[in-house]
Amino acid sequence: MEKKENLDGRNLGSGPVGRWIIYIDKCTGCGECVDACSLGLLYIENEKVKMKEERYCSECEDCASACAFRAITFR
């Protein structure tokens, strides 16, 4: 089973909780999603993506589209 977290780093266990899911095993920390976020809500910490304030997310999905590793999904 892949380890999942939402973008603000809370562990989600085995099922989706919330709007955004990050598959941290797939995240390489490349920062493409950070660059794609027009609101500046994403950052890299310990080589993994995190979100500052999920409530401000516009749900545009640009970060998920920018991720070549499909580490971010919208639910």
mmCIF file of the N, C-alpha and C atoms, coordinates in Angstrom:
data_MODEL
# 
_entry.id   MODEL 
# 
loop_
_atom_site.group_PDB 
_atom_site.id 
_atom_site.type_symbol 
_atom_site.label_atom_id 
_atom_site.label_alt_id 
_atom_site.label_comp_id 
_atom_site.label_asym_id 
_atom_site.label_entity_id 
_atom_site.label_seq_id 
_atom_site.pdbx_PDB_ins_code 
_atom_site.Cartn_x 
_atom_site.Cartn_y 
_atom_site.Cartn_z 
_atom_site.occupancy 
_atom_site.B_iso_or_equiv 
_atom_site.pdbx_formal_charge 
_atom_site.auth_seq_id 
_atom_site.auth_comp_id 
_atom_site.auth_asym_id 
_atom_site.auth_atom_id 
_atom_site.pdbx_PDB_model_num 
ATOM 1   N N  . MET A 1 1  ? 0.841   -1.180 0.000   1.00 0.00 ? 1  MET A N  1 
ATOM 2   C CA . MET A 1 1  ? 0.000   0.000  0.000   1.00 0.00 ? 1  MET A CA 1 
ATOM 3   C C  . MET A 1 1  ? 0.884   1.239  0.000   1.00 0.00 ? 1  MET A C  1 
ATOM 4   N N  . GLU A 1 2  ? 0.548   2.199  -0.854  1.00 0.00 ? 2  GLU A N  1 
ATOM 5   C CA . GLU A 1 2  ? 1.320   3.434  -0.917  1.00 0.00 ? 2  GLU A CA 1 
ATOM 6   C C  . GLU A 1 2  ? 0.981   4.324  0.263   1.00 0.00 ? 2  GLU A C  1 
ATOM 7   N N  . LYS A 1 3  ? 1.981   5.019  0.756   1.00 0.00 ? 3  LYS A N  1 
ATOM 8   C CA . LYS A 1 3  ? 1.767   5.969  1.828   1.00 0.00 ? 3  LYS A CA 1 
ATOM 9   C C  . LYS A 1 3  ? 1.184   7.249  1.251   1.00 0.00 ? 3  LYS A C  1 
ATOM 10  N N  . LYS A 1 4  ? 0.122   7.749  1.871   1.00 0.00 ? 4  LYS A N  1 
ATOM 11  C CA . LYS A 1 4  ? -0.549  8.949  1.376   1.00 0.00 ? 4  LYS A CA 1 
ATOM 12  C C  . LYS A 1 4  ? -0.566  10.010 2.458   1.00 0.00 ? 4  LYS A C  1 
ATOM 13  N N  . GLU A 1 5  ? -0.511  11.264 2.032   1.00 0.00 ? 5  GLU A N  1 
ATOM 14  C CA . GLU A 1 5  ? -0.701  12.400 2.916   1.00 0.00 ? 5  GLU A CA 1 
ATOM 15  C C  . GLU A 1 5  ? -1.503  13.430 2.156   1.00 0.00 ? 5  GLU A C  1 
ATOM 16  N N  . ASN A 1 6  ? -2.246  14.266 2.886   1.00 0.00 ? 6  ASN A N  1 
ATOM 17  C CA . ASN A 1 6  ? -2.791  15.410 2.174   1.00 0.00 ? 6  ASN A CA 1 
ATOM 18  C C  . ASN A 1 6  ? -1.673  16.432 2.080   1.00 0.00 ? 6  ASN A C  1 
ATOM 19  N N  . LEU A 1 7  ? -1.878  17.497 1.368   1.00 0.00 ? 7  LEU A N  1 
ATOM 20  C CA . LEU A 1 7  ? -0.764  18.386 1.052   1.00 0.00 ? 7  LEU A CA 1 
ATOM 21  C C  . LEU A 1 7  ? -0.244  19.180 2.232   1.00 0.00 ? 7  LEU A C  1 
ATOM 22  N N  . ASP A 1 8  ? -0.992  19.253 3.331   1.00 0.00 ? 8  ASP A N  1 
ATOM 23  C CA . ASP A 1 8  ? -0.436  19.958 4.479   1.00 0.00 ? 8  ASP A CA 1 
ATOM 24  C C  . ASP A 1 8  ? 0.272   18.995 5.427   1.00 0.00 ? 8  ASP A C  1 
ATOM 25  N N  . GLY A 1 9  ? 0.457   17.745 4.984   1.00 0.00 ? 9  GLY A N  1 
ATOM 26  C CA . GLY A 1 9  ? 1.312   16.811 5.705   1.00 0.00 ? 9  GLY A CA 1 
ATOM 27  C C  . GLY A 1 9  ? 0.626   15.884 6.679   1.00 0.00 ? 9  GLY A C  1 
ATOM 28  N N  . ARG A 1 10 ? -0.689  16.021 6.864   1.00 0.00 ? 10 ARG A N  1 
ATOM 29  C CA . ARG A 1 10 ? -1.375  15.097 7.764   1.00 0.00 ? 10 ARG A CA 1 
ATOM 30  C C  . ARG A 1 10 ? -1.487  13.736 7.093   1.00 0.00 ? 10 ARG A C  1 
ATOM 31  N N  . ASN A 1 11 ? -1.201  12.683 7.837   1.00 0.00 ? 11 ASN A N  1 
ATOM 32  C CA . ASN A 1 11 ? -1.247  11.338 7.284   1.00 0.00 ? 11 ASN A CA 1 
ATOM 33  C C  . ASN A 1 11 ? -2.690  10.952 7.006   1.00 0.00 ? 11 ASN A C  1 
ATOM 34  N N  . LEU A 1 12 ? -2.940  10.381 5.825   1.00 0.00 ? 12 LEU A N  1 
ATOM 35  C CA . LEU A 1 12 ? -4.287  9.989  5.451   1.00 0.00 ? 12 LEU A CA 1 
ATOM 36  C C  . LEU A 1 12 ? -4.537  8.504  5.588   1.00 0.00 ? 12 LEU A C  1 
ATOM 37  N N  . GLY A 1 13 ? -3.542  7.731  5.930   1.00 0.00 ? 13 GLY A N  1 
ATOM 38  C CA . GLY A 1 13 ? -3.759  6.296  6.050   1.00 0.00 ? 13 GLY A CA 1 
ATOM 39  C C  . GLY A 1 13 ? -3.994  5.660  4.693   1.00 0.00 ? 13 GLY A C  1 
ATOM 40  N N  . SER A 1 14 ? -4.971  4.756  4.626   1.00 0.00 ? 14 SER A N  1 
ATOM 41  C CA . SER A 1 14 ? -5.154  3.981  3.404   1.00 0.00 ? 14 SER A CA 1 
ATOM 42  C C  . SER A 1 14 ? -6.242  4.506  2.483   1.00 0.00 ? 14 SER A C  1 
ATOM 43  N N  . GLY A 1 15 ? -7.034  5.466  2.905   1.00 0.00 ? 15 GLY A N  1 
ATOM 44  C CA . GLY A 1 15 ? -8.116  5.948  2.060   1.00 0.00 ? 15 GLY A CA 1 
ATOM 45  C C  . GLY A 1 15 ? -8.053  7.434  1.858   1.00 0.00 ? 15 GLY A C  1 
ATOM 46  N N  . PRO A 1 16 ? -8.697  7.928  0.800   1.00 0.00 ? 16 PRO A N  1 
ATOM 47  C CA . PRO A 1 16 ? -8.672  9.364  0.539   1.00 0.00 ? 16 PRO A CA 1 
ATOM 48  C C  . PRO A 1 16 ? -9.504  10.152 1.539   1.00 0.00 ? 16 PRO A C  1 
ATOM 49  N N  . VAL A 1 17 ? -8.934  11.217 2.026   1.00 0.00 ? 17 VAL A N  1 
ATOM 50  C CA . VAL A 1 17 ? -9.624  12.127 2.936   1.00 0.00 ? 17 VAL A CA 1 
ATOM 51  C C  . VAL A 1 17 ? -9.307  13.529 2.458   1.00 0.00 ? 17 VAL A C  1 
ATOM 52  N N  . GLY A 1 18 ? -10.305 14.344 2.248   1.00 0.00 ? 18 GLY A N  1 
ATOM 53  C CA . GLY A 1 18 ? -10.055 15.692 1.782   1.00 0.00 ? 18 GLY A CA 1 
ATOM 54  C C  . GLY A 1 18 ? -10.043 15.769 0.272   1.00 0.00 ? 18 GLY A C  1 
ATOM 55  N N  . ARG A 1 19 ? -9.703  16.951 -0.224  1.00 0.00 ? 19 ARG A N  1 
ATOM 56  C CA . ARG A 1 19 ? -9.749  17.207 -1.659  1.00 0.00 ? 19 ARG A CA 1 
ATOM 57  C C  . ARG A 1 19 ? -8.507  16.726 -2.386  1.00 0.00 ? 19 ARG A C  1 
ATOM 58  N N  . TRP A 1 20 ? -7.355  16.979 -1.825  1.00 0.00 ? 20 TRP A N  1 
ATOM 59  C CA . TRP A 1 20 ? -6.091  16.684 -2.481  1.00 0.00 ? 20 TRP A CA 1 
ATOM 60  C C  . TRP A 1 20 ? -5.395  15.527 -1.815  1.00 0.00 ? 20 TRP A C  1 
ATOM 61  N N  . ILE A 1 21 ? -4.824  14.669 -2.616  1.00 0.00 ? 21 ILE A N  1 
ATOM 62  C CA . ILE A 1 21 ? -4.035  13.547 -2.106  1.00 0.00 ? 21 ILE A CA 1 
ATOM 63  C C  . ILE A 1 21 ? -2.649  13.650 -2.722  1.00 0.00 ? 21 ILE A C  1 
ATOM 64  N N  . ILE A 1 22 ? -1.651  13.482 -1.900  1.00 0.00 ? 22 ILE A N  1 
ATOM 65  C CA . ILE A 1 22 ? -0.294  13.366 -2.433  1.00 0.00 ? 22 ILE A CA 1 
ATOM 66  C C  . ILE A 1 22 ? 0.217   11.972 -2.089  1.00 0.00 ? 22 ILE A C  1 
ATOM 67  N N  . TYR A 1 23 ? 0.723   11.315 -3.082  1.00 0.00 ? 23 TYR A N  1 
ATOM 68  C CA . TYR A 1 23 ? 1.341   10.005 -2.899  1.00 0.00 ? 23 TYR A CA 1 
ATOM 69  C C  . TYR A 1 23 ? 2.817   10.271 -2.667  1.00 0.00 ? 23 TYR A C  1 
ATOM 70  N N  . ILE A 1 24 ? 3.196   10.326 -1.404  1.00 0.00 ? 24 ILE A N  1 
ATOM 71  C CA . ILE A 1 24 ? 4.548   10.771 -1.080  1.00 0.00 ? 24 ILE A CA 1 
ATOM 72  C C  . ILE A 1 24 ? 5.622   9.823  -1.595  1.00 0.00 ? 24 ILE A C  1 
ATOM 73  N N  . ASP A 1 25 ? 5.266   8.566  -1.823  1.00 0.00 ? 25 ASP A N  1 
ATOM 74  C CA . ASP A 1 25 ? 6.238   7.638  -2.398  1.00 0.00 ? 25 ASP A CA 1 
ATOM 75  C C  . ASP A 1 25 ? 6.561   7.988  -3.847  1.00 0.00 ? 25 ASP A C  1 
ATOM 76  N N  . LYS A 1 26 ? 5.646   8.684  -4.520  1.00 0.00 ? 26 LYS A N  1 
ATOM 77  C CA . LYS A 1 26 ? 5.869   9.093  -5.908  1.00 0.00 ? 26 LYS A CA 1 
ATOM 78  C C  . LYS A 1 26 ? 6.519   10.471 -6.007  1.00 0.00 ? 26 LYS A C  1 
ATOM 79  N N  . CYS A 1 27 ? 6.387   11.287 -4.984  1.00 0.00 ? 27 CYS A N  1 
ATOM 80  C CA . CYS A 1 27 ? 6.924   12.650 -5.008  1.00 0.00 ? 27 CYS A CA 1 
ATOM 81  C C  . CYS A 1 27 ? 8.446   12.614 -4.953  1.00 0.00 ? 27 CYS A C  1 
ATOM 82  N N  . THR A 1 28 ? 9.066   13.297 -5.923  1.00 0.00 ? 28 THR A N  1 
ATOM 83  C CA . THR A 1 28 ? 10.525  13.355 -5.975  1.00 0.00 ? 28 THR A CA 1 
ATOM 84  C C  . THR A 1 28 ? 11.068  14.662 -5.414  1.00 0.00 ? 28 THR A C  1 
ATOM 85  N N  . GLY A 1 29 ? 10.164  15.588 -5.082  1.00 0.00 ? 29 GLY A N  1 
ATOM 86  C CA . GLY A 1 29 ? 10.604  16.880 -4.578  1.00 0.00 ? 29 GLY A CA 1 
ATOM 87  C C  . GLY A 1 29 ? 11.161  17.779 -5.662  1.00 0.00 ? 29 GLY A C  1 
ATOM 88  N N  . CYS A 1 30 ? 10.769  17.545 -6.907  1.00 0.00 ? 30 CYS A N  1 
ATOM 89  C CA . CYS A 1 30 ? 11.323  18.312 -8.038  1.00 0.00 ? 30 CYS A CA 1 
ATOM 90  C C  . CYS A 1 30 ? 10.873  19.774 -8.032  1.00 0.00 ? 30 CYS A C  1 
ATOM 91  N N  . GLY A 1 31 ? 9.712   20.066 -7.453  1.00 0.00 ? 31 GLY A N  1 
ATOM 92  C CA . GLY A 1 31 ? 9.236   21.438 -7.348  1.00 0.00 ? 31 GLY A CA 1 
ATOM 93  C C  . GLY A 1 31 ? 8.416   21.944 -8.521  1.00 0.00 ? 31 GLY A C  1 
ATOM 94  N N  . GLU A 1 32 ? 8.135   21.097 -9.502  1.00 0.00 ? 32 GLU A N  1 
ATOM 95  C CA . GLU A 1 32 ? 7.321   21.527 -10.641 1.00 0.00 ? 32 GLU A CA 1 
ATOM 96  C C  . GLU A 1 32 ? 5.932   21.977 -10.181 1.00 0.00 ? 32 GLU A C  1 
ATOM 97  N N  . CYS A 1 33 ? 5.361   21.285 -9.224  1.00 0.00 ? 33 CYS A N  1 
ATOM 98  C CA . CYS A 1 33 ? 4.039   21.658 -8.698  1.00 0.00 ? 33 CYS A CA 1 
ATOM 99  C C  . CYS A 1 33 ? 4.096   23.000 -7.972  1.00 0.00 ? 33 CYS A C  1 
ATOM 100 N N  . VAL A 1 34 ? 5.191   23.239 -7.274  1.00 0.00 ? 34 VAL A N  1 
ATOM 101 C CA . VAL A 1 34 ? 5.380   24.510 -6.567  1.00 0.00 ? 34 VAL A CA 1 
ATOM 102 C C  . VAL A 1 34 ? 5.392   25.661 -7.576  1.00 0.00 ? 34 VAL A C  1 
ATOM 103 N N  . ASP A 1 35 ? 6.122   25.474 -8.662  1.00 0.00 ? 35 ASP A N  1 
ATOM 104 C CA . ASP A 1 35 ? 6.187   26.494 -9.710  1.00 0.00 ? 35 ASP A CA 1 
ATOM 105 C C  . ASP A 1 35 ? 4.832   26.706 -10.379 1.00 0.00 ? 35 ASP A C  1 
ATOM 106 N N  . ALA A 1 36 ? 4.033   25.643 -10.470 1.00 0.00 ? 36 ALA A N  1 
ATOM 107 C CA . ALA A 1 36 ? 2.738   25.718 -11.158 1.00 0.00 ? 36 ALA A CA 1 
ATOM 108 C C  . ALA A 1 36 ? 1.652   26.389 -10.329 1.00 0.00 ? 36 ALA A C  1 
ATOM 109 N N  . CYS A 1 37 ? 1.819   26.445 -9.018  1.00 0.00 ? 37 CYS A N  1 
ATOM 110 C CA . CYS A 1 37 ? 0.783   27.011 -8.136  1.00 0.00 ? 37 CYS A CA 1 
ATOM 111 C C  . CYS A 1 37 ? 0.836   28.540 -8.203  1.00 0.00 ? 37 CYS A C  1 
ATOM 112 N N  . SER A 1 38 ? -0.163  29.128 -8.855  1.00 0.00 ? 38 SER A N  1 
ATOM 113 C CA . SER A 1 38 ? -0.191  30.581 -9.015  1.00 0.00 ? 38 SER A CA 1 
ATOM 114 C C  . SER A 1 38 ? -0.455  31.316 -7.708  1.00 0.00 ? 38 SER A C  1 
ATOM 115 N N  . LEU A 1 39 ? -0.967  30.591 -6.714  1.00 0.00 ? 39 LEU A N  1 
ATOM 116 C CA . LEU A 1 39 ? -1.254  31.208 -5.419  1.00 0.00 ? 39 LEU A CA 1 
ATOM 117 C C  . LEU A 1 39 ? -0.091  31.098 -4.436  1.00 0.00 ? 39 LEU A C  1 
ATOM 118 N N  . GLY A 1 40 ? 0.956   30.388 -4.811  1.00 0.00 ? 40 GLY A N  1 
ATOM 119 C CA . GLY A 1 40 ? 2.123   30.242 -3.952  1.00 0.00 ? 40 GLY A CA 1 
ATOM 120 C C  . GLY A 1 40 ? 1.865   29.448 -2.682  1.00 0.00 ? 40 GLY A C  1 
ATOM 121 N N  . LEU A 1 41 ? 0.975   28.470 -2.764  1.00 0.00 ? 41 LEU A N  1 
ATOM 122 C CA . LEU A 1 41 ? 0.600   27.707 -1.572  1.00 0.00 ? 41 LEU A CA 1 
ATOM 123 C C  . LEU A 1 41 ? 1.464   26.479 -1.319  1.00 0.00 ? 41 LEU A C  1 
ATOM 124 N N  . LEU A 1 42 ? 2.222   26.056 -2.309  1.00 0.00 ? 42 LEU A N  1 
ATOM 125 C CA . LEU A 1 42 ? 3.026   24.840 -2.165  1.00 0.00 ? 42 LEU A CA 1 
ATOM 126 C C  . LEU A 1 42 ? 4.478   25.168 -1.871  1.00 0.00 ? 42 LEU A C  1 
ATOM 127 N N  . TYR A 1 43 ? 5.119   24.272 -1.151  1.00 0.00 ? 43 TYR A N  1 
ATOM 128 C CA . TYR A 1 43 ? 6.550   24.387 -0.871  1.00 0.00 ? 43 TYR A CA 1 
ATOM 129 C C  . TYR A 1 43 ? 7.126   22.994 -0.699  1.00 0.00 ? 43 TYR A C  1 
ATOM 130 N N  . ILE A 1 44 ? 8.429   22.892 -0.782  1.00 0.00 ? 44 ILE A N  1 
ATOM 131 C CA . ILE A 1 44 ? 9.115   21.616 -0.600  1.00 0.00 ? 44 ILE A CA 1 
ATOM 132 C C  . ILE A 1 44 ? 9.751   21.595 0.779   1.00 0.00 ? 44 ILE A C  1 
ATOM 133 N N  . GLU A 1 45 ? 9.507   20.508 1.498   1.00 0.00 ? 45 GLU A N  1 
ATOM 134 C CA . GLU A 1 45 ? 10.114  20.295 2.815   1.00 0.00 ? 45 GLU A CA 1 
ATOM 135 C C  . GLU A 1 45 ? 10.539  18.840 2.904   1.00 0.00 ? 45 GLU A C  1 
ATOM 136 N N  . ASN A 1 46 ? 11.775  18.612 3.274   1.00 0.00 ? 46 ASN A N  1 
ATOM 137 C CA . ASN A 1 46 ? 12.317  17.250 3.355   1.00 0.00 ? 46 ASN A CA 1 
ATOM 138 C C  . ASN A 1 46 ? 12.108  16.496 2.052   1.00 0.00 ? 46 ASN A C  1 
ATOM 139 N N  . GLU A 1 47 ? 12.317  17.202 0.930   1.00 0.00 ? 47 GLU A N  1 
ATOM 140 C CA . GLU A 1 47 ? 12.235  16.642 -0.405  1.00 0.00 ? 47 GLU A CA 1 
ATOM 141 C C  . GLU A 1 47 ? 10.830  16.156 -0.787  1.00 0.00 ? 47 GLU A C  1 
ATOM 142 N N  . LYS A 1 48 ? 9.799   16.687 -0.145  1.00 0.00 ? 48 LYS A N  1 
ATOM 143 C CA . LYS A 1 48 ? 8.412   16.348 -0.459  1.00 0.00 ? 48 LYS A CA 1 
ATOM 144 C C  . LYS A 1 48 ? 7.580   17.626 -0.479  1.00 0.00 ? 48 LYS A C  1 
ATOM 145 N N  . VAL A 1 49 ? 6.523   17.631 -1.278  1.00 0.00 ? 49 VAL A N  1 
ATOM 146 C CA . VAL A 1 49 ? 5.669   18.810 -1.395  1.00 0.00 ? 49 VAL A CA 1 
ATOM 147 C C  . VAL A 1 49 ? 4.727   18.915 -0.193  1.00 0.00 ? 49 VAL A C  1 
ATOM 148 N N  . LYS A 1 50 ? 4.512   20.134 0.239   1.00 0.00 ? 50 LYS A N  1 
ATOM 149 C CA . LYS A 1 50 ? 3.581   20.450 1.331   1.00 0.00 ? 50 LYS A CA 1 
ATOM 150 C C  . LYS A 1 50 ? 2.752   21.660 0.906   1.00 0.00 ? 50 LYS A C  1 
ATOM 151 N N  . MET A 1 51 ? 1.615   21.853 1.542   1.00 0.00 ? 51 MET A N  1 
ATOM 152 C CA . MET A 1 51 ? 0.770   23.004 1.248   1.00 0.00 ? 51 MET A CA 1 
ATOM 153 C C  . MET A 1 51 ? 0.649   23.866 2.491   1.00 0.00 ? 51 MET A C  1 
ATOM 154 N N  . LYS A 1 52 ? 0.769   25.179 2.309   1.00 0.00 ? 52 LYS A N  1 
ATOM 155 C CA . LYS A 1 52 ? 0.695   26.125 3.428   1.00 0.00 ? 52 LYS A CA 1 
ATOM 156 C C  . LYS A 1 52 ? -0.715  26.204 4.001   1.00 0.00 ? 52 LYS A C  1 
ATOM 157 N N  . GLU A 1 53 ? -1.699  26.501 3.182   1.00 0.00 ? 53 GLU A N  1 
ATOM 158 C CA . GLU A 1 53 ? -3.080  26.705 3.624   1.00 0.00 ? 53 GLU A CA 1 
ATOM 159 C C  . GLU A 1 53 ? -4.033  26.110 2.590   1.00 0.00 ? 53 GLU A C  1 
ATOM 160 N N  . GLU A 1 54 ? -4.450  24.884 2.794   1.00 0.00 ? 54 GLU A N  1 
ATOM 161 C CA . GLU A 1 54 ? -5.313  24.208 1.822   1.00 0.00 ? 54 GLU A CA 1 
ATOM 162 C C  . GLU A 1 54 ? -6.619  24.972 1.578   1.00 0.00 ? 54 GLU A C  1 
ATOM 163 N N  . ARG A 1 55 ? -7.106  25.668 2.578   1.00 0.00 ? 55 ARG A N  1 
ATOM 164 C CA . ARG A 1 55 ? -8.383  26.380 2.426   1.00 0.00 ? 55 ARG A CA 1 
ATOM 165 C C  . ARG A 1 55 ? -8.324  27.489 1.377   1.00 0.00 ? 55 ARG A C  1 
ATOM 166 N N  . TYR A 1 56 ? -7.129  27.965 1.046   1.00 0.00 ? 56 TYR A N  1 
ATOM 167 C CA . TYR A 1 56 ? -6.991  29.010 0.037   1.00 0.00 ? 56 TYR A CA 1 
ATOM 168 C C  . TYR A 1 56 ? -6.816  28.455 -1.375  1.00 0.00 ? 56 TYR A C  1 
ATOM 169 N N  . CYS A 1 57 ? -6.739  27.145 -1.500  1.00 0.00 ? 57 CYS A N  1 
ATOM 170 C CA . CYS A 1 57 ? -6.551  26.505 -2.794  1.00 0.00 ? 57 CYS A CA 1 
ATOM 171 C C  . CYS A 1 57 ? -7.766  26.765 -3.689  1.00 0.00 ? 57 CYS A C  1 
ATOM 172 N N  . SER A 1 58 ? -7.523  27.161 -4.922  1.00 0.00 ? 58 SER A N  1 
ATOM 173 C CA . SER A 1 58 ? -8.607  27.444 -5.873  1.00 0.00 ? 58 SER A CA 1 
ATOM 174 C C  . SER A 1 58 ? -9.069  26.189 -6.611  1.00 0.00 ? 58 SER A C  1 
ATOM 175 N N  . GLU A 1 59 ? -8.415  25.064 -6.361  1.00 0.00 ? 59 GLU A N  1 
ATOM 176 C CA . GLU A 1 59 ? -8.742  23.786 -6.993  1.00 0.00 ? 59 GLU A CA 1 
ATOM 177 C C  . GLU A 1 59 ? -8.567  23.822 -8.509  1.00 0.00 ? 59 GLU A C  1 
ATOM 178 N N  . CYS A 1 60 ? -7.614  24.590 -8.979  1.00 0.00 ? 60 CYS A N  1 
ATOM 179 C CA . CYS A 1 60 ? -7.370  24.707 -10.428 1.00 0.00 ? 60 CYS A CA 1 
ATOM 180 C C  . CYS A 1 60 ? -6.712  23.452 -11.002 1.00 0.00 ? 60 CYS A C  1 
ATOM 181 N N  . GLU A 1 61 ? -6.075  22.670 -10.157 1.00 0.00 ? 61 GLU A N  1 
ATOM 182 C CA . GLU A 1 61 ? -5.392  21.427 -10.514 1.00 0.00 ? 61 GLU A CA 1 
ATOM 183 C C  . GLU A 1 61 ? -4.108  21.631 -11.323 1.00 0.00 ? 61 GLU A C  1 
ATOM 184 N N  . ASP A 1 62 ? -3.605  22.856 -11.380 1.00 0.00 ? 62 ASP A N  1 
ATOM 185 C CA . ASP A 1 62 ? -2.360  23.112 -12.107 1.00 0.00 ? 62 ASP A CA 1 
ATOM 186 C C  . ASP A 1 62 ? -1.195  22.326 -11.506 1.00 0.00 ? 62 ASP A C  1 
ATOM 187 N N  . CYS A 1 63 ? -1.174  22.191 -10.192 1.00 0.00 ? 63 CYS A N  1 
ATOM 188 C CA . CYS A 1 63 ? -0.072  21.456 -9.551  1.00 0.00 ? 63 CYS A CA 1 
ATOM 189 C C  . CYS A 1 63 ? -0.104  19.979 -9.939  1.00 0.00 ? 63 CYS A C  1 
ATOM 190 N N  . ALA A 1 64 ? -1.295  19.402 -9.973  1.00 0.00 ? 64 ALA A N  1 
ATOM 191 C CA . ALA A 1 64 ? -1.424  17.998 -10.365 1.00 0.00 ? 64 ALA A CA 1 
ATOM 192 C C  . ALA A 1 64 ? -1.033  17.807 -11.820 1.00 0.00 ? 64 ALA A C  1 
ATOM 193 N N  . SER A 1 65 ? -1.424  18.744 -12.671 1.00 0.00 ? 65 SER A N  1 
ATOM 194 C CA . SER A 1 65 ? -1.072  18.667 -14.095 1.00 0.00 ? 65 SER A CA 1 
ATOM 195 C C  . SER A 1 65 ? 0.438   18.798 -14.315 1.00 0.00 ? 65 SER A C  1 
ATOM 196 N N  . ALA A 1 66 ? 1.089   19.575 -13.470 1.00 0.00 ? 66 ALA A N  1 
ATOM 197 C CA . ALA A 1 66 ? 2.532   19.797 -13.610 1.00 0.00 ? 66 ALA A CA 1 
ATOM 198 C C  . ALA A 1 66 ? 3.362   18.621 -13.126 1.00 0.00 ? 66 ALA A C  1 
ATOM 199 N N  . CYS A 1 67 ? 2.783   17.744 -12.354 1.00 0.00 ? 67 CYS A N  1 
ATOM 200 C CA . CYS A 1 67 ? 3.533   16.633 -11.770 1.00 0.00 ? 67 CYS A CA 1 
ATOM 201 C C  . CYS A 1 67 ? 3.678   15.478 -12.763 1.00 0.00 ? 67 CYS A C  1 
ATOM 202 N N  . ALA A 1 68 ? 4.898   15.290 -13.238 1.00 0.00 ? 68 ALA A N  1 
ATOM 203 C CA . ALA A 1 68 ? 5.188   14.219 -14.191 1.00 0.00 ? 68 ALA A CA 1 
ATOM 204 C C  . ALA A 1 68 ? 5.110   12.839 -13.538 1.00 0.00 ? 68 ALA A C  1 
ATOM 205 N N  . PHE A 1 69 ? 5.133   12.803 -12.220 1.00 0.00 ? 69 PHE A N  1 
ATOM 206 C CA . PHE A 1 69 ? 5.154   11.533 -11.501 1.00 0.00 ? 69 PHE A CA 1 
ATOM 207 C C  . PHE A 1 69 ? 3.780   11.135 -10.972 1.00 0.00 ? 69 PHE A C  1 
ATOM 208 N N  . ARG A 1 70 ? 2.767   11.964 -11.279 1.00 0.00 ? 70 ARG A N  1 
ATOM 209 C CA . ARG A 1 70 ? 1.384   11.720 -10.849 1.00 0.00 ? 70 ARG A CA 1 
ATOM 210 C C  . ARG A 1 70 ? 1.292   11.531 -9.335  1.00 0.00 ? 70 ARG A C  1 
ATOM 211 N N  . ALA A 1 71 ? 2.052   12.330 -8.608  1.00 0.00 ? 71 ALA A N  1 
ATOM 212 C CA . ALA A 1 71 ? 2.074   12.245 -7.149  1.00 0.00 ? 71 ALA A CA 1 
ATOM 213 C C  . ALA A 1 71 ? 0.929   13.009 -6.508  1.00 0.00 ? 71 ALA A C  1 
ATOM 214 N N  . ILE A 1 72 ? 0.295   13.922 -7.247  1.00 0.00 ? 72 ILE A N  1 
ATOM 215 C CA . ILE A 1 72 ? -0.799  14.726 -6.710  1.00 0.00 ? 72 ILE A CA 1 
ATOM 216 C C  . ILE A 1 72 ? -2.068  14.410 -7.491  1.00 0.00 ? 72 ILE A C  1 
ATOM 217 N N  . THR A 1 73 ? -3.130  14.117 -6.762  1.00 0.00 ? 73 THR A N  1 
ATOM 218 C CA . THR A 1 73 ? -4.421  13.877 -7.403  1.00 0.00 ? 73 THR A CA 1 
ATOM 219 C C  . THR A 1 73 ? -5.492  14.672 -6.688  1.00 0.00 ? 73 THR A C  1 
ATOM 220 N N  . PHE A 1 74 ? -6.522  14.961 -7.407  1.00 0.00 ? 74 PHE A N  1 
ATOM 221 C CA . PHE A 1 74 ? -7.668  15.695 -6.866  1.00 0.00 ? 74 PHE A CA 1 
ATOM 222 C C  . PHE A 1 74 ? -8.814  14.711 -6.689  1.00 0.00 ? 74 PHE A C  1 
ATOM 223 N N  . ARG A 1 75 ? -9.447  14.738 -5.527  1.00 0.00 ? 75 ARG A N  1 
ATOM 224 C CA . ARG A 1 75 ? -10.591 13.848 -5.241  1.00 0.00 ? 75 ARG A CA 1 
ATOM 225 C C  . ARG A 1 75 ? -11.804 14.658 -4.935  1.00 0.00 ? 75 ARG A C  1 
# 
